[in-house]
Amino acid sequence: MEGLRVSQRQGHPDIERWRGGGGGGPAPRGAAVDATEAAQARRDRLDAAQSQMAADAVLLDATELTLAKVIEEIARLARERSELACTGDKRS
């Protein structure tokens, strides 16, 4: 890559870790990998509540539908909900 330089000298800890430690076996796990995985696990725990389906969500199985049919169904659901909202009906 242009503009990116990495130290290539033998014995550099990062290069040796990338090369597998020079011993032919798997590279030892570095602290940066552990920290990244811990941060990712924390983020996943915090995001879990946001990943759940909303109480009023509609699951649309589009496996056998064309794109046009999916769009048509979404539009139908939107119109239906809009009409319910205008009448004050609390059904979803």
C-alpha positions in Angstrom: 0.0 0.0 0.0 1.3 3.4 -0.9 2.1 5.6 2.1 2.0 2.7 4.6 5.3 1.4 6.0 5.7 -1.5 8.4 8.9 -2.4 10.1 10.4 -5.5 8.3 13.4 -6.0 10.4 13.8 -9.4 12.0 13.0 -9.7 15.6 10.5 -6.8 15.7 7.8 -8.1 18.2 4.9 -7.1 16.0 6.3 -8.7 12.8 7.4 -11.9 14.7 3.8 -12.2 16.2 2.4 -11.7 12.7 4.8 -14.3 11.2 3.8 -16.8 13.9 6.6 -16.1 16.4 9.3 -17.6 14.2 8.7 -21.0 15.6 6.4 -22.3 12.9 3.4 -22.6 15.4 0.4 -20.3 15.8 1.1 -16.7 16.7 0.8 -16.0 20.4 -2.3 -13.9 21.3 -1.3 -10.3 21.9 -2.8 -8.0 24.5 -4.3 -5.9 21.6 -6.3 -8.9 20.4 -7.6 -9.6 23.9 -8.5 -6.0 24.5 -10.3 -5.8 21.1 -12.3 -9.0 21.9 -13.2 -7.7 25.3 -14.4 -4.3 23.9 -16.4 -6.1 21.2 -18.1 -8.4 23.8 -19.0 -5.4 26.0 -20.4 -3.6 23.0 -22.5 -6.6 22.0 -23.9 -6.9 25.6 -24.9 -3.2 25.5 -26.4 -3.5 22.0 -28.4 -6.6 22.8 -31.5 -4.8 24.0 -31.5 -2.7 20.8 -31.3 -5.8 18.7 -34.6 -7.2 20.0 -37.6 -6.9 17.8 -40.0 -4.1 18.8 -43.3 -5.0 20.4 -45.3 -3.7 17.4 -42.9 -5.1 14.7 -44.3 -7.2 11.9 -42.2 -10.1 10.7 -42.5 -10.4 6.9 -41.3 -13.6 5.4 -40.1 -12.6 2.0 -38.5 -15.9 1.1 -41.0 -16.6 -1.7 -41.8 -13.0 -2.6 -40.5 -10.8 -5.4 -39.1 -7.4 -4.5 -42.3 -5.8 -5.9 -44.5 -8.0 -3.6 -42.3 -7.1 -0.6 -42.7 -3.4 -1.3 -46.5 -3.9 -1.9 -46.9 -5.7 1.5 -44.9 -3.0 3.3 -47.0 -0.3 1.7 -50.2 -2.2 2.7 -49.0 -2.5 6.3 -48.1 1.2 6.4 -51.5 2.2 5.1 -53.3 -0.1 7.5 -51.3 1.3 10.5 -51.9 4.8 9.3 -55.7 4.2 9.1 -55.6 2.7 12.6 -53.7 5.7 13.9 -56.2 8.1 12.4 -59.2 6.3 14.0 -57.4 6.1 17.4 -57.4 2.3 17.3 -54.6 0.9 19.4 -54.2 -2.4 17.4 -51.0 -3.0 15.6 
